[in-house]
Amino acid sequence: MENKYFCIFLTFASVVVLGSCVNPDTPPKAGNWTFKDCMKMTFGARFTIPVTYNNGTNSTVDVDLASYAMFDESTCDAQSAKLLLRFYLSPSDSRLLWKFILDFIKDGGKYKLDTVTLQYVVDNHFPTNIKRSGQMFNEKTKDYQPSAEIGSYIGCDKVEFNLGLSPIGVSMFNVKMQPFAQAVSGGGYGTKTECKAPPAPIPTGPSPTGPSPTGTPADSGGSKTTLIVVCVVIAVVAVLLIVGGILFFVLQRGNKNTYKYTDIRY
């Protein structure tokens, strides 16, 4: 019986240890949304949202766009298109509280992404020790406006930009955005136009020769290296736990078999 409980504990501990080492660079699952004959969209999205813990510490939490998000409230006409994605149920009713909205408009023989909006609430997708006001937040930007010729789609492996003054970081992966698919002969997405990242803001702090601000790209290499080292150490510890547990189990079984043989003999 003791061995049984020990093995259950060992398995649980190993899963927890290994599960705590998650690669933050793994992209979220991409969704596919086709609305009427006008919009064809494919992408995954991750939102990096500033939060305040109950102890007053400020940090961020990553929340992924649900790949199954509803798009029934989207709209499109000859001059504009709106992809409106609704996801994550309210804890108290059946409303889908979160919204991710992409507004496109035509501009002559081209079109552009005019506005990006995220509506969210601090709910059960955040750690429990975060301050919760129940307030609905609505952040948007017009700073990221990629464009393409009519009949082409906006696409890239990854693009990042910010929303609002907080700001909220948005990372989009495996992107294919075609808001005017009716203009593509033969159907499909058309030809690709790369979705370039928005221009970097003009720095207002210390000069490049001074110390790097906390959290800037200058720190990212060291942070990733540290994460890799930590993950390797955790993986080694988990393997040692598993191997040690197996040896312990085998030795204990051997000892029990010896005692049983002695009992039968006498």
N, C-alpha and C positions, 0 to 999 in steps of 0.2 A: 504493500500500500504506500509506504514511504517513497519507494522508487517511482510509483505512478505519479504522485504529487510533485516529486522532484522533476520528472520529465515534462510535466505540464508547465511548471514554472520556468524551466529552461527554454522550452519552445516559445513561451510568451515573452520572456526577456530578450531572446534573440530577435524575434520579430520587431519588438519595440526599438531595440538598438539599431537594427538595420534600417527600419522604417524612418528613423530620425535623420538619416543621411539622404536627403532629397536634393537633387541637382536643380538649383533655381533656374538654370538655363534651358531646362526641358520645356519646349513650347506647349501651350495648352492645346487641347483637341480642337481642330477646326470644324466649324459648322458650314453648312451649305444652304443657301436660301435663294429660291427663285420665286419672284413675285410677278404674277400675270405674264405678259410677254415683254416687260420692260426691264426688270432687274434680275441679274445673276450675280450672286455674291458668295465668295468663299474666303474665310479667314478664321483665325483664332485670335483672342485678345486677352490681355492681362492688365489689370488695373492696380497700380501701386498707390494706396490710399493712406494719407497721413492720419495718425490716430494718437490719442492720449490715454495712457494707462491710468488706473485708479490711483497709483502712487505718484502721478504727475509726470512720469517719463513720456517723452514724445518719441514716436517711432513710426513705422509704416507697416502695412499689411497688404500682401498680394492676394487679389481675388480674381479668378478667371471668369470670363464670359462663358455662360452655359452654351455648349454646342447645339443644344436642343431648343434654344430660345424661340419663342413665338414671334412671327413676323406679320400677323394678320392685319395689324393697324398701319402697315406701310402704305404709301401712296405714290402715284406717278402720273405725269401727263406729258405733253409735248415739250415743255420747257423746264421741268423740275422733277426730281425724284427724292423720296424720303424712305430710307430703310430704318424702320423702328422695331428694335428687338426688345421683347419683354421676357424677363426671367426672374427666378427666385421668388417663391411664395412668401406672403406675409405669414408670420407665426400664428396670427389670430384669425385670419380669414383666407379666402382663395384668391386674393388679388396678387398679381405679379408686380412686385414693387420696383424692381430694378429695370432701368431702360437704357439702352445704348442706341443713339440716334445719329445717322449719317445723312446730311442734307446736301444734295447735289443740284447745281443749276447749270443751264446751258449758257454759253457766252460766245455767240457767233458760231463758227464751225467747231468749237471746242466745248468742253464742259469741265467743271471743277468741283471738288469737294468744298463746299462753302462753310459748313459748320459741323462740329462734332460735339455731341452732348452726352453726359453720363448722369443719370438720376439714380441715387442709391440711398440706403438707410443703414445705419450701423446695427446689424442684426446678428443672427446666429452664424453667419459666415465669418465673424470676427471672434478672437479669443474672448472668454467670459470676463477677463479682468480689464476690459477696456470700458471707458466711460460711455454710457449710452443715454442719449437725450431723446431718442425717438423721432428726432428731426429728419425730414427728407431733404437731402442735399441735391442740388442741381448745378453741375459744373459744365461749362462749354468753352470752346475756343474757335476763333477764326484765324488763328496764327498758322494752322497747317492746312494748306489749300493746294494739294497736287491737282494737276490738270492733264487732259489727254484730248486727242482728236476724237470727234464723233465716229464711232465704229471701232475704237480701240478701248482696251481696258487698262486700269491702273493696277500694277502688280509688282510684288517684290517678296523676298524671303522674310524680311523683317523691317519694320520702321517704328520709330519711337517719337513721341511728342507729349506735350503737357496740356492739361486742362485747368482752367481757373487760376486763382491766385494762390491756392494752397501750396504748391500745385499738385494735381493728381497726375501721375505718370501713366501713359498709355503705351503698351507695346503690342503691335499687331504682327502676326506671323502667317506665312504662307498665303499672302494676300492676292486676291483676284476680285476687283470691283468693277462691275459693268452695269451702270445705272440706266443705260439707254440701249438695251440689248435689241430692241426692235429695229435699230439702225444697222445691225450686223447682218450682212447678207449670208444666207445659209445657216443662221443660228450660231450658237456658241458665244465665245467671249470676244472674238476679234483679235487684232494684233496687240502686242503688249507695249505699254508705256511704263517705265520704271517709276515707282513711287518714292521719290527722293525725300530724304529727311528734311524737316524745316531748318532754316538757318539758325545757327547757335546765337543765343542772346549776347549782346555786347557786355563784356565784363565790367562791373562797377566797383569791384573790390581791389585787393592787392594786385600789383603788377605780376607778370609771369615769373619774375625772378624771386618773388616773395614766397612765403609758405603757402602750400595748397590748402584751400578750404576743405573742411571735413565733408566727406561724402562725394567729392568730385571724382572724375575718371582717373585722376592721379592715384587714388587709393584702390581702385578696383582690381588691379593686378595682384596686389598683396592680399586683398580679401579673398580672391578666388583661390590663390595658392594656399592660404590658411584653410579654406573650406576643404580643398582636396586632401590636405594632410590630415585634417580631423576625420574626414570620411574614411581614409585608409586605416587610421588608428581604430576607429569604431568597428570597421569590417574585420580587422585582425582580432580584436577583442571578442567579437561575436563568434568567429570561427573557433577560437580557443575555448569559449564557453561550450560550444556544441561538442567539440572533440572531448573536452574534459567530462562533459555529461555522459557521453557514450561510454567512455572508459569506466566511469564510476558505476554506471548501470551494469556493465558486463562483469566487473569485479564483484559487485553485490550479488548478482545472480549466481556466480561461481561459488561464493561463500554459502548461499542458501542451499544450493545443490549438495554441498559437502555435508551440511548439517542433516539434511533429509536422508542421505545415504546412511549416516551413522545411526539415526533413529530406527531405520528399518532393520539394520544389522542386529541391534540389541532388542 
